[in-house]
């Protein structure tokens, strides 16, 4: 799937999950917590594609998401791609094909998803609000790039960086202190997982079983059969799926906000 679809799917899953937790388990979150979780999950749903390197020195190429913070994120993507390729070569078995590029390898696996989620929580636990502001800045940038791709393209990376910084700072001012922020790690992890699921329904598939060897292959690409696979950038993705993600997001957000709005106007529910 393309960036905007990944980001939308992350937002939809987080909002629907928050609604479900609230409705079925009575787990309430403040509007700010919901907004932060949604943005971080949308950003997390783009994170695995930060493994597409471009030409850093010429400031070209890379996935759209790699251009979020200009040449800095392009460089980050280059490093991620090389690390992924290194891990691929270090763990490949005799039947795994040779690769020149690490895209859709390490960052599209379950251990990576778990590591990123755990790492985020560990950073927040160790450094508190200072880690939170950094993570928010990064993830909000990715989310903006994905959710408002046309705007982000027109605005350019400097504006995207400034808006992300402002949003992260605003959140920072309003976050309660003296506590861990395990929700952020969950949001990043869920985002990465949703990304992998999004790629699984396209024809290329992802190495979801890594590091479990199958038939002398460690990096078996798992996807649904070509006949029913979603074509990247096709009508099913850009109209049907994005439409569905948008509707789910809006309904869940309404469901989450409605009770507090009604309560404010003293309407009994
Ligand atoms: Zn991907």
Boltz pocket constraint, residues with backbone or C-beta under 6 A from the ligand:
constraints:
  - pocket:
      binder: B
      contacts: [[A, 1], [A, 48], [A, 49], [A, 104], [A, 108], [A, 195], [A, 199]]
      max_distance: 6.0
